[in-house]
Amino acid sequence: MRKIFIAVFLLLNVTVFAQPQLKGGLEAYILSNLIYPAYSLQNCIDGQVKIAFKLNQAGEVTYSTIQAGVGTDLDDEALRLIRSSTGKWIIPSGYDTTSLAVVPVNFKLDAVNCRNKTKASVRQAIDTYQAQQGLEDAILNYYRNKENGKADAAEEERYIALKKEGGYDEAYMKHRIEMGQKKLKQNDKQGACEDFQFVKYMGYNLADELLKQHCATNFTQ
């Protein structure tokens, strides 16, 4: 049986008398919408993820980021949950929309198939996930540099081979675009644009039109 424990909601730079409230309650919302990520579930990985975000007067999430995480797909799931709550917040009068709110989400698995997992095997699974992320980052950085005229053209063949090795083919890019389009329907524009930019900086032009249509906004603090 899975157990997911949700930590207390904390707001930074906001008085205790002016806290936004999620309609129906934050804990209930997370518990009813959380999908335990496949990689972490399969490898018995749990832990705490802290998401920092901003809200406007309409109760919409205008900016969000992982403040501290586990280093696996748990981080992305916690981020997805907060982003998908956009428009569902009740904002008190006088609320400072420049303030960062922080939600710590604790993922905890209590499963029979995890009892025989050692700390070392869990750590190895986390390291494997992060190694894959490192491969992604190397490819993304190359194509960002290429866009800025700073990449060595002779190196591109190596990065094409890395994409093939990592499974970053056209079918996967189309999957990421589909994910981004679903996020648009959920009003998660920042998450959608991150998916479209991922496709672009993996060296594909499949999401260029979507970037032009939806991603003129710069999501920054």
C-alpha positions in Angstrom: 0.0 0.0 0.0 1.3 3.5 -0.8 1.3 6.2 1.7 2.1 9.8 0.8 2.4 12.3 3.6 2.0 16.0 3.0 3.9 18.5 5.1 2.5 21.7 6.5 2.1 24.5 4.0 4.6 27.3 4.6 4.5 30.8 3.1 7.6 33.0 3.0 7.5 36.7 3.5 3.7 36.6 4.2 2.1 37.3 7.5 0.1 34.4 9.0 -3.1 36.5 8.6 -2.7 36.8 4.9 -2.2 33.3 3.6 -3.7 32.1 0.3 -5.9 29.0 0.7 -6.4 26.3 -1.9 -10.1 25.6 -2.5 -10.9 22.3 -0.8 -7.6 22.2 1.1 -4.1 21.7 -0.1 -3.6 18.2 1.4 -6.9 16.9 0.0 -6.0 18.3 -3.4 -2.5 16.7 -3.5 -3.8 13.3 -2.2 -6.6 13.2 -4.9 -4.4 14.3 -7.8 -1.0 12.7 -7.0 0.3 10.1 -9.4 3.3 8.3 -7.8 6.0 8.6 -10.6 6.9 5.3 -12.3 10.7 5.3 -11.9 10.6 6.2 -8.2 7.8 3.7 -7.5 9.6 0.9 -9.3 12.9 1.6 -7.4 11.3 2.4 -4.0 12.5 6.0 -3.9 10.8 8.4 -1.6 11.6 11.7 0.1 10.7 15.3 0.4 10.4 17.8 -2.5 10.0 21.6 -1.8 8.3 23.7 -4.5 8.5 27.5 -4.5 5.9 29.4 -6.4 4.2 32.7 -6.9 0.5 33.5 -7.1 -1.3 36.4 -8.7 -4.5 38.1 -7.4 -6.6 35.7 -9.6 -5.1 32.7 -7.7 -3.0 31.6 -10.7 0.5 30.1 -10.4 2.6 32.6 -12.3 6.0 31.1 -11.5 7.2 27.8 -10.0 10.4 25.9 -9.4 11.9 23.0 -7.5 13.6 24.6 -4.5 14.9 21.3 -3.1 14.3 17.8 -4.3 15.1 14.1 -4.4 16.7 14.2 -7.8 14.3 11.9 -9.5 10.8 12.1 -11.1 9.4 12.8 -7.6 10.6 16.4 -8.2 8.6 16.7 -11.5 5.5 15.2 -9.9 5.5 17.7 -7.0 6.1 20.5 -9.5 3.2 19.3 -11.7 0.8 19.2 -8.7 1.5 22.8 -7.8 1.3 24.0 -11.3 -2.0 22.2 -11.9 -3.5 24.0 -8.9 -3.4 27.3 -10.8 -6.6 29.3 -10.6 -7.8 27.3 -7.6 -6.3 29.6 -4.9 -8.3 32.0 -2.8 -6.2 35.2 -2.4 -6.7 37.5 0.6 -6.8 41.2 0.0 -3.4 42.8 0.4 -1.5 39.7 -0.5 2.0 40.4 -1.9 2.1 38.6 -5.3 5.9 39.1 -5.4 6.3 36.7 -2.4 7.4 33.1 -2.8 5.2 30.4 -1.3 6.9 27.1 -0.4 5.1 23.8 -0.3 7.1 20.7 1.0 5.6 17.5 -0.3 6.7 14.3 1.4 6.5 11.1 -0.6 6.6 8.0 1.5 6.2 4.4 0.2 5.1 1.6 2.4 5.1 -1.3 0.0 5.8 -5.1 0.4 8.1 -5.1 -2.6 10.3 -2.3 -1.0 11.1 -4.2 2.2 14.0 -6.0 0.6 15.5 -2.9 -1.0 18.7 -1.7 0.6 19.7 1.9 1.0 22.6 1.2 -1.4 20.3 -0.1 -4.2 18.0 2.9 -3.8 21.0 5.2 -3.9 22.2 3.5 -7.1 18.8 4.0 -8.7 18.9 7.7 -7.9 22.4 7.9 -9.3 21.3 6.2 -12.5 18.4 8.6 -12.9 20.7 11.6 -12.4 23.2 10.2 -14.9 20.4 10.2 -17.5 19.6 13.7 -16.6 23.3 14.6 -17.0 23.2 13.2 -20.5 20.1 15.3 -21.3 21.7 18.5 -19.9 24.8 17.9 -22.1 22.7 17.7 -25.2 20.5 20.6 -24.3 23.5 22.8 -23.6 25.1 21.9 -27.0 22.0 23.0 -28.9 21.6 26.1 -26.8 25.2 27.0 -27.7 24.5 26.2 -31.3 21.6 28.7 -31.4 24.0 31.3 -30.0 26.7 30.5 -32.5 29.0 29.1 -29.8 28.9 25.4 -30.6 31.6 23.4 -32.4 29.9 22.1 -35.5 32.4 19.2 -35.6 30.9 18.0 -32.3 27.4 17.6 -33.5 27.8 14.1 -34.7 28.8 13.1 -31.2 25.6 14.7 -29.8 23.5 13.0 -32.4 25.0 9.7 -31.3 24.2 10.6 -27.6 20.6 11.3 -28.5 20.3 7.9 -30.1 21.9 6.3 -27.1 19.5 8.0 -24.7 16.4 7.3 -26.8 15.8 10.9 -27.7 14.4 10.2 -31.1 11.5 11.9 -33.0 8.9 9.6 -31.5 10.0 10.7 -28.0 9.9 14.4 -29.1 6.4 14.0 -30.3 5.5 12.4 -26.9 7.0 15.5 -25.1 4.9 17.7 -27.4 1.8 15.8 -26.5 2.7 16.2 -22.8 3.1 19.9 -23.3 -0.2 20.2 -25.1 -1.9 18.4 -22.2 -0.3 20.9 -19.8 -1.7 23.8 -21.8 -5.2 22.3 -21.3 -4.5 22.2 -17.6 -3.4 25.9 -17.6 0.2 24.9 -16.9 1.7 27.2 -19.5 5.1 27.2 -17.8 5.3 23.4 -17.8 4.1 23.3 -21.4 6.7 25.7 -22.6 9.4 23.8 -20.8 8.4 20.7 -22.8 8.4 22.6 -26.1 11.8 24.1 -25.3 13.1 20.7 -24.4 12.2 19.5 -28.0 13.9 22.6 -29.5 17.1 22.2 -27.5 17.3 18.5 -28.3 17.9 19.7 -31.9 14.4 19.2 -33.3 12.1 21.9 -34.9 8.9 20.0 -34.2 7.7 22.4 -31.5 8.8 25.7 -33.1 5.3 26.8 -34.0 4.0 26.0 -30.5 6.8 28.0 -29.0 5.8 31.0 -31.1 2.1 30.7 -30.2 2.4 30.0 -26.5 5.8 30.8 -25.1 6.5 34.5 -25.6 6.3 35.0 -21.8 9.5 34.7 -19.9 8.8 32.7 -16.7 11.2 34.2 -14.2 11.2 35.1 -10.5 
